[in-house]
Amino acid sequence: MAKGYWVSAYRSISDPAKLAAYGKLAGPAITVGGGRFLARGGAVTAHEAGIAERTVLIEFDSYEAANATHDSEAYQAAVAALDGGAERDLRIIEGVE
C-alpha cells in the first residue's frame, strides 16, 4: 500500500499566536492519526513560483490515513484555532510504491 503525505506550504503568517494555538492542537491530532513529521519549518529555498516561508512534510502509512486524519474532529479543531492566522496550501498526496 502506498504511503500518504501532507505537504503544507505557507504563503504568509499573519498571526503567530494563532499559529502556535494551531500547533498545540494539530501536532497531537496528527500523531494520533499515525502521522510522522519529516520536515517542519527550518531552512527553505524557494524556486520558480515558490515562497520561502514555513513548509511542513508529514508521512502517513496510507493515503487513506492521511485524509482521515485531516477530516478528524481533533484536527478540524486545530484548523478552527488557526482561524485566518496563516495562508497556506495544504495538499494530501499518495506516495509511489
Buried (B, 14 or more C-beta within 10 A) or exposed (E): EEBBBBBBBBEEBEBEEBBEBBBEBBBEBBEEBBBEBEEEEEEBEEEEEEBEBBBBBBBBBBBBBBBBBBEBEBBEEBBEBBEEBBEBEEEBEBBEE
